[in-house]
Amino acid sequence: MTEPDDGHAALVRVVRDEGRRVLATLIRTVGDWQVAEDAVADAVERALATWPRTGVPEQPRAWLIVTARRCAVDLLRRESRRAEKEASAVEMHLPGDDRDVDTIDDDLLRLVFTCCHPALEPPAQVALALRTLCGLNTEEVARALLVSEATMSKRITRTKQKIARAAIPYRVPAAHELPDRLLTVAATVYFLFNEGYSATSGDAPLRGELAAEAVRLARLVHALLPDEPTAIGLLALLLLQHSRRDARVDAEGRPVLLADQDRDRWHDDEIVEAVALIGRGLRRCPERPDPYLVQAAIAACHALAPSPDTTDWVAVVSWYDVLLTVRDGPVERLNRAVAIGERDGPAAGLAAVDAVENLEDHAPWLASRAVLLARLGRTGEADDAFGLAITAETNAARRDDLRRRRRRLGEPTPT
């Protein structure tokens, strides 16, 4: 029987998904980032201890907010350096109804802009957002940003301290400040979506609630700056990727590759909306296209193809060539190399993958090599490459998928 384990995993997901919203509200209420984080952690611990006995509350977010605020009061009272009136002020704001639940959307947007304040260095902005908005631990954030865990721990600590010292306001900026903040906010929302779209760790290959939250935030950013190509491109890209959500896992929760997905389960309304956004956005930046718009154009090539065999790989590679003129990084080069393998065959793809530097320990790079070696019939090398990819992969569902593909090495290719 696995039901208790499944029930516990579902409970953990509820608490995790609600926790970041509760944190956003508590930071506003308490005015102290560390106290808010500690209080939410205490509330989460109490929920995981209490809810298995009492059942999940009808409004779990409201339960967590109330509990976290009471934990914050206790924490503030235990700190002798705090004046008693600070704790009392927090206690006075304990909700007697659910009004705070209705303002949480604003709190999340405030949290995004606080993480992306220009007084903070860009790497610190994204790291703090991943830690607070995605709920990743320090090790997971370090892995996502390709730095050591020790470096990341120091970076996050220093960032929180700087927010406190500089009294960085917890608010959505005024209209004239928005354009200067857009790039880092877009990067943060994009990282948030990616963690939902392809979970860094855990048992599930994706975190649907997190991806949906990122799409919602992208809509809010677009509403604030409707004529900015970056805001347009970000929303278009996320809509296209998110449109495939129902087809990306099978009934057992296993990942389904793009070529194997049931395209009838894709959300056509989101694809149509995104394609219209791409056209509007590209007209606004004819000289130097926005990177998010270019990535959205690549995603549209897949979304508009009726079947995998009709994908226009020539167009996909051409768009990747454009992308490298505005955002040239190893991940972008890897994606282009995979597309070359589809356009020109596995030998050309493998050569392009092997030419990508600084991703030798990166699971997608290792997996891409394994797949291309298998397509070339180099079974022994593919087996070794799959082994390395499995070791590097941190998500349990994707590890299992790699193991299944490894076991199929040498089997006849279906015709």
N, C-alpha and C positions, 0 to 999 in steps of 0.2 A: 504493500500500500504506500503510495506516494502523496496521498492527499494532504497530510499535515505539512509536508515539506512544501507542496505547491501552495497551500494556504499561507504559510509563513512568507514565501517568496512574494505572493501577491500583496500581503500586508506591508512588507518592506518597500515594495514599489509605491504603494499609496503614501506611506510616510515620506519617502524620498521625494516624490513628485510634489507633495504639498509643502515640504519643508522649505524649499527655496522661496516660495511665495510668503511663507510665514516669516522667514528671515528678512525679506524685503520690507515687510511692514514693521518688524521689530526694530530694525536699524533706524527707521524714521521715529519710532516711538521713544526708544531709549537714548538715541543719539550717541551710542558707543558701539562700534563695530564688533569688538571682541566680546563685550558683555552680551550682545545680541546673539553672536554665534554660540557662545557657551550656553545661553538660555535655551536656544532652539535645540541644541544637542541634548540638553537635559529633558526637554519636552518630548523629543523623539524617543529617547530611552524609556520614558514613562509610558508613551503610547505603545511601544513594542512589548512592554511588560503587562499593560492593562488591557489592551484591545483583544488579545486572544481569549481573555476571560469574559469580557463584557460585550464584545462585538465592536465593529467599527462604527463610530458615531454617525448619525445621519449627515452631519456637517463636520467632517474630520478637520478641515482647515480652521474652522472657528474653534474647535476643541484645542488644536495645537496653538493657536494664537493666545487663547486665554491661559493655557498652561505655561507657555513660554514667557508670557509677561509676568506671571507669578514667580517663575524661576528667576527672571531678571530682577525682580524686587528682592528676592532672597540673596542673589549675588551682590547687589548693590549694598544691601545692609551689612553683608559680611565684610565689605571692604571698608576698613576704618578711615581711609582717606576720603571717602565720600561723605558728603553732608547728608544727614537724615532726610532733609527736605527733598533731595534728588530721588530717593526711593519712594517717598510719599507722592511726589509728582507723577512718577510712573504708575504707582498703584491707583491713583485717581483716574487714570485713563483705561483701566481694565474695562473691557466692553461688557455692557449688560445686554446687548443684542448683537446682530450680525452686520452692523453698519460697516465695520472694518473690512469684512469680506468683500464688500462692494468697492472698496477703494484699493484693493490689492493690485489691480491692473496698473494703476498709476504708480504704485510703489515699485513694481517691477521695472517700469520704464525709468523711474528715478534712479533705481539701483544700476541700471545699464549706464546711464549718463554719469553717475558718480564714479563707477569703475573706469570710465573713459574720460575723466577730467584731464585737460591739457597739462596740468601740473604734474601728472604722473607719466613716466616713461611708457611708450607703447608696449614693450614686452610685459611690463608690470600690469598694464591695463587688461590685457587679454588673460594673463595668468589669474588675476583676481576675479575676473568675470567667470572663468572656467571653474574656479574654486567655489564661488558663491552661487552663480546662476545654474551651473550644471551639477553642482554637488559632487564634483570629483575630489578625490583626496590628493594630497600633494604629489604622491608618486605618479598618479594618473595624469595630472597636469604637466609634470615634468616630461613624461613620455610623449604627450601630445605636442609639446613645444620643443622636443628634442634637446633637452638640457638635463643635467644631473638633478637628482632629488634634493641634494643638499643645497645646490644653487637655487632651486625653485623655492625651497622652504624659506631661505633668507630673503628672497625677492618678495614673497607674499607678506612676510612679517614687516619688512621695511615699508611696503606699500600701505599697509594698514596704519602704521605709525605716522606716515606722511599725511594721510587723510586726516588723522586726529590733530597733528601739529598745525597743519595748514588750514584747519577748519573748512575743508572742502564741502560746499553745500550739497545737501541731498535733495536735488530738484531737477526738473527738466529745464534746460537753459532757455533764455529769452530767444526770440526769433533770430536776432542778428548774430547770436553765438552758434546757431545750429550748423551752418555749413562747415565751420572749422572743426566741429566735433564729429562730422558724419563718417569720415573714413574709419576712425577707431570704433565707433558704434557699429558700423556695418561689419567690421572684422569680428567684433564680439558676438553679434547676433549670428554671424555665419559659423563661428566656432560652436556656439550653442546648438545650432541646427545640426552640425556634423556629429556632435556627440549623441544627439537623438537619432540621427539617420544611420549611424554606424557606431554603436556603443564601444567605448574604449575597453571596458572590462565587463564582468558580470556574466550571467548565463544567457541573456537574450541578445540577439544580434542588433536590435534597435530599441530605442526608448521613444515610443510614439508620442507620449505626452510632451516630452521635451522638444521634439521636432515641431509639434503643433504650436507650442509656446513660442518658438523662434519665428514661425510664420506669422503669428499674431503680432509679435514685436516688429517684424519687418513691415507689416501693414501700418502700424503706428508710426514708424519712422517715415514711411512713404507718405502718410497723411501729413506729417510735419513738413516734409520737403518734397512735394509732388513733382517738381520739375527737375530735380537733381538726377542725373544719369545713374549715380551710384545707388540711390534709394530705389530707383526704378529697376535696375538690374538685379539688385539683391532680392527684391520681392519676386521678380520673374524667375530667378534661379531656384529659390526655395519652393515656389509653387510647382515648378516642373519636377523637382526631385521628390517633393512630398506627394505629388499626384500618383506615384507608383506604390504608395505605402501598403495598400491592401494586397498587393501581389508579391511583395518582397519576402514574405515568409510563408511556409506551407502550414498545413493543419497541425503539424507537430512543433511549430515554432522554429523550424530550420530555415536558414537563408536560401532564397531562390535567386539564381543569377539572372541578370537582365535578359539574356537570350532565352531563358526558360520561363519567363513570367507570362501569365495570362493577361494580355493587353486589354481584354474586355473589362478587367477589374481596375484599370487606371481611371483616374477622375478627369474626364474630358473637359469639364467646365473649368478646372484649374489650368489645364493645358491651353485652352483657348484664351483665357485671361492672360496667361504668361506670354504667349506669342504676341498678343496685341501690345503688351508692355515692352517687349523687346523692340518691336518696330518703332514705337514712340521714343524709346531711350536711345536707339542708334541714331535717329534723326537729330538728337540733341548733342551728339558728340562725334561728328563726321571725321574730324581730324585725328583724334586719339580716342578710340573706343574704351569705355570703362571696362575693367577686368570682369566685374560681375555680369555685365551685359554679354561679354564674349563667352563666358562660361554658360550663361543661359542659352546662348545661340547653339552651343555644343549640345546641351541637354535637349534642346528643341529638335535637333536632328534625330535623336533617339525617340522622342515623344511622338513625332509626326510620322515615323516609319510604321506602316501597317504590320510589318513582321521583321524579325531580326535580319532576314536575308535581304530586305529592301533598304536597310540602313545605308545612308549615303556616306560611306567612310572617307571618300575624297573630300567632301565638305567638312567632315569632322576633323580630319588632319589639317585642312586649310585653316579652320577656326583655331586649332591649337597653335598653328604658326603665328596667327595674329595675337593670341594670348601671350606667347613668349615675348612679344615686343613690348607688352605693358606689364607683365608679371612673369618673370623668368625664375623659376625655382625648381628644385628637384622633383617635387610632387607633380608639378605641371609637366615636366619633361617625362616622367614615368607614364602619366596618362596619355601623352602624345605617343610614346613608344608602343603602348598597348594598341592604340588606334592604328599605328603603322602595321602592327602584326595582323590586324584585320584587313587592312587595305592591300598590303604587299605580301602577306604570307608570314608564317611563323619564323622563318630564318631571318627575315628583315626585322621582325619585331624583336627577336632575341638580341640581335646586334644593337638595336636601339635601346633596349632595356639595360644591357650590359654597359652601355656608354653613359648611363645616368650615374652620377657620383653622389656620395654622402647618404645613400639609402641602404647600404649593405646589411644593416641590422633591422631594416624596416620590413614588417611582415608583408605588406602589399607588394613590395619589390621582389621579395623572395617567392611569394606565391605566383606573381606574374612570370618569373623565370621558370618555375615548375610547370606551369600550364603550357608555356611555349615549348619547353623541352619535351613534354608529353606529346604535343601535336607533331613534333618532329620525329617521334618514335625513339627518342633517346631515353629509354625507360629507366635505366640505371641512374643516370644523372637527374632525371625528373624525380625519382624516388628520394635521392639525397636532398634535392632542392625542397621537396615537400616536407621532409623532416626538419630542415632548417626553418621553414615558414611556420610549421606547427609549434616549434619551440619559441619563436618570436611572437606569435599571436597571443594576445592577452584576453581576447573575448572567447568564452567557452563555446558558444554556438559556431563561431567561425573556425575555431580549432577542430570541432567535430566535422564540419564541412570539408576542411582540408584533409582530414583523415579518410573520409569517404572517397574523396577524389583520388587520394593516394592508393587506396585499395583497388580502384578501378583501372589502375595502370596496366597496360597490356591487354585490356579487354577490347574486342572489336568495336570500332566506331559505328554507331547506328547509322543506317543509310535511309 
